[in-house]
């Protein structure tokens, strides 16, 4: 059996480049923060939990479900606004870019007591 040394070198070089690229890709994927999922329920006139602590720069997905009627979810300082409908899960992705305390509120009138339907996102380093 004969083989071409030049062709073999090309195949080996291509394999080394492919493995190096794959290793760099895996390392980059591992370095990215994983999305944390936080479940929130909404009902007249409260969110549970009503305080959520997040880390600056770490992606999070809020999964918000209404237990009774239409509600809203608004965090003006973080540029977040979503409708929350009963029987559905609303997913809101946030990557906090600064620390602080940010109020969230229901912005769909849900009856007497609506004005008290609020909570807070606390972003820490």
BELVEN-V246779 format. One record per backbone hydrogen bond with DSSP energy under -1.0 kcal/mol. NH is the residue of the N-H (numbers start at 1). CO is the residue of the C=O. If there is no record, write none. Layout:
BEGIN
<<NH | CO> <NH | CO>>
END
This chain:
BEGIN
<<8 | 4> <9 | 5> <10 | 6> <11 | 7> <12 | 8> <13 | 9> <14 | 10> <15 | 11> <16 | 12> <17 | 13> <18 | 14> <19 | 15> <20 | 16> <21 | 17> <22 | 18> <23 | 19> <24 | 20> <25 | 21> <26 | 22> <27 | 23> <28 | 24> <29 | 25> <30 | 26> <31 | 27> <32 | 28> <36 | 59> <38 | 61> <40 | 63> <41 | 48> <42 | 65> <43 | 46> <46 | 43> <48 | 41> <52 | 120> <54 | 122> <56 | 124> <57 | 96> <58 | 55> <60 | 94> <61 | 36> <62 | 92> <63 | 38> <64 | 90> <65 | 40> <67 | 42> <71 | 84> <73 | 82> <74 | 105> <75 | 80> <78 | 75> <79 | 76> <80 | 75> <82 | 73> <84 | 71> <87 | 66> <88 | 85> <90 | 64> <92 | 62> <94 | 60> <100 | 123> <102 | 121> <104 | 119> <105 | 74> <106 | 117> <114 | 111> <116 | 113> <117 | 114> <118 | 116> <119 | 104> <120 | 50> <121 | 102> <122 | 52> <123 | 100> <124 | 54>>
END
